[in-house]
């Protein structure tokens, strides 16, 4: 895969391709994402997770209605209190932290008061929860439990996505052409499925032509 192929497969700007091509290619090599189809599916899924390779730290700048994505983890009253109101440009860091702690607290190793915020989604895949930070850090040889911000470097952001892909046997879904199954494996549901399908179609058209 060349840088130009990566740019077109990911449907991103040249500057983003310049930033991400080497880290992504290195992560693919490290974690066995080693066929054009696997690479296309990886690029597509990571593209959705990162907003087109533009974001590697989870935002909680949700409107009141947008907080419905978290289902029953927030009550109606909590959504009204914490969500962004009409006319507000962005939620304060304090309100975003409160949302993260409510929706991510008490699960997968997030046992301390602010663990939901501390171990919010980071990296191209948006690794989330203390247990996943610990497992990812062990695999990458870095201390993500005590330094979660290490996932914000380009190299670790890409490597963490590659780690998750391999740890969750995502190649099997790519090999089978199963975008829906892959999406469920990656985020536990169908969030962004239409976007993931569209990105996969573009990536395959670039990388998988005979």
C-alpha positions in Angstrom: 0.0 0.0 0.0 1.4 3.4 -1.0 0.7 6.7 0.7 -1.5 7.8 -2.2 -3.5 4.6 -2.0 -3.9 5.1 1.8 -5.0 8.7 1.2 -7.6 7.6 -1.3 -8.7 4.5 0.6 -9.2 6.6 3.8 -10.7 9.5 1.8 -8.6 12.0 3.7 -6.6 15.1 2.9 -2.9 14.9 1.9 -1.9 16.4 5.2 -3.7 13.7 7.1 -2.2 11.1 4.9 1.3 12.5 5.5 0.6 12.4 9.3 -0.9 8.9 9.5 0.5 6.7 6.7 3.7 5.6 8.4 2.2 4.9 11.8 -0.7 3.0 10.3 1.5 1.0 7.9 3.8 0.1 10.8 0.9 -0.9 13.0 -0.5 -3.1 10.1 2.8 -4.8 9.8 3.1 -5.4 13.5 -0.3 -6.8 14.0 -0.9 -9.0 10.9 -3.2 -6.7 8.9 -1.5 -8.1 5.9 -3.9 -8.4 2.9 -5.5 -5.6 0.8 -8.9 -6.6 2.1 -7.9 -6.6 5.7 -6.2 -3.2 5.3 -9.3 -1.8 3.6 -11.6 -2.9 6.5 -9.1 -1.7 9.1 -8.8 1.7 7.4 -12.6 2.0 7.1 -13.4 1.0 10.7 -10.6 3.2 12.1 -11.9 6.0 9.9 -15.3 5.9 11.6 -13.8 5.6 15.0 -11.5 8.6 14.6 -13.8 10.8 12.6 -11.8 10.4 9.4 -8.4 10.3 11.2 -9.0 13.7 12.8 -9.7 12.7 16.5 -7.9 10.5 18.9 -9.5 11.6 22.2 -13.1 11.0 22.9 -15.3 14.0 23.2 -18.3 14.2 25.5 -19.7 17.4 24.0 -23.1 15.9 23.6 -26.5 17.7 23.3 -29.3 16.6 25.6 -30.7 14.5 22.8 -27.3 13.2 21.8 -26.8 11.7 25.2 -29.5 9.1 24.4 -26.7 7.1 22.7 -25.7 5.9 26.2 -29.2 4.5 26.8 -30.1 3.8 30.4 -26.7 4.7 31.8 -28.0 8.2 32.1 -31.4 9.1 33.4 -33.6 11.7 31.7 -32.8 14.1 34.5 -29.0 13.6 34.1 -29.3 14.2 30.4 -31.2 17.4 30.9 -28.7 18.6 33.6 -25.5 17.7 31.7 -26.3 17.8 28.0 -25.5 20.8 25.8 -28.5 23.2 25.5 -29.5 25.1 22.4 -27.2 28.1 22.1 -24.3 26.5 24.0 -21.2 26.1 21.9 -19.5 23.4 24.0 -19.8 21.7 27.3 -17.4 22.7 30.0 -14.7 20.2 30.9 -16.4 19.6 34.2 -19.7 18.5 32.6 -17.9 16.3 30.0 -16.0 14.7 32.9 -19.2 14.1 34.8 -20.8 12.4 31.7 -17.8 10.2 31.2 -17.7 9.1 34.9 -21.4 8.3 34.8 -21.4 6.2 31.6 -18.1 4.5 32.0 -17.8 4.2 35.8 -18.0 0.9 37.6 -17.2 -1.3 34.6 -14.1 -3.1 33.2 -11.8 -1.9 35.9 -13.1 1.6 36.2 -13.5 1.6 40.0 -12.1 5.0 41.1 -14.3 8.1 41.0 -12.7 9.6 37.9 -11.7 6.5 36.0 -14.5 7.0 33.4 -12.8 10.2 32.4 -9.2 9.1 32.9 -9.7 6.0 30.7 -12.1 7.5 28.1 -11.6 6.6 24.5 -8.1 7.4 23.0 -6.2 6.4 20.0 -7.4 5.7 16.5 -9.6 2.9 17.8 -10.7 4.8 20.9 -9.5 2.3 23.5 -11.7 2.7 26.6 -11.8 1.4 30.2 -8.9 0.7 32.6 -8.8 -3.0 31.9 -8.4 -2.4 28.2 -5.7 0.3 28.9 -3.8 -2.2 31.0 -4.0 -5.0 28.4 -3.1 -2.6 25.6 -0.2 -1.2 27.5 1.1 -4.6 28.3 1.0 -5.6 24.6 2.7 -2.3 23.5 5.2 -2.2 26.3 4.1 1.1 27.7 2.4 2.1 31.0 -1.0 3.2 29.9 -2.6 2.7 33.3 -0.5 5.5 34.8 0.1 7.5 31.6 -3.1 7.1 29.5 -2.1 10.1 27.5 0.6 8.0 25.8 -2.2 6.9 23.5 -2.3 10.3 22.0 1.1 10.0 20.2 0.7 9.1 16.5 2.6 5.8 16.8 0.7 4.6 19.9 -2.6 5.8 18.6 -2.1 3.6 15.5 -0.5 0.7 17.4 -3.4 0.6 19.9 -5.8 0.2 17.0 -3.7 -2.6 15.6 -3.5 -4.3 19.0 -7.3 -4.2 19.4 -7.8 -5.6 15.9 -5.5 -8.6 16.5 -6.7 -9.2 20.1 -10.3 -9.4 18.9 -9.6 -11.5 15.8 -11.0 -8.8 13.5 -9.2 -10.3 10.4 -11.8 -13.1 10.3 -14.6 -10.5 9.7 -12.6 -8.7 7.1 -11.8 -11.9 5.3 -15.5 -12.8 5.3 -16.6 -9.4 4.1 -18.7 -9.0 7.2 -18.9 -5.3 8.0 -21.9 -5.7 10.4 -20.1 -8.4 12.4 -16.9 -6.5 12.5 -18.7 -3.4 13.6 -20.4 -5.3 16.5 -17.0 -6.8 17.5 -15.4 -3.3 17.6 -18.1 -1.3 19.4 -20.6 -3.8 20.6 -23.5 -2.7 18.4 -24.3 -1.0 15.1 -23.1 2.5 15.9 -22.1 4.2 12.7 -22.8 1.2 10.6 -23.8 3.1 7.5 -20.7 5.2 7.7 -18.5 2.1 8.1 -20.1 0.5 5.1 -19.6 3.5 3.0 -15.9 3.8 4.1 -15.4 0.1 3.4 -16.7 0.4 -0.1 -14.3 3.3 -0.8 -11.3 1.6 0.7 -12.0 -1.7 -1.1 -12.4 0.2 -4.4 -8.8 1.5 -4.0 -7.0 -1.4 -2.4 -8.8 -4.5 -3.6 -8.9 -4.0 -7.4 -7.3 -6.8 -9.4 
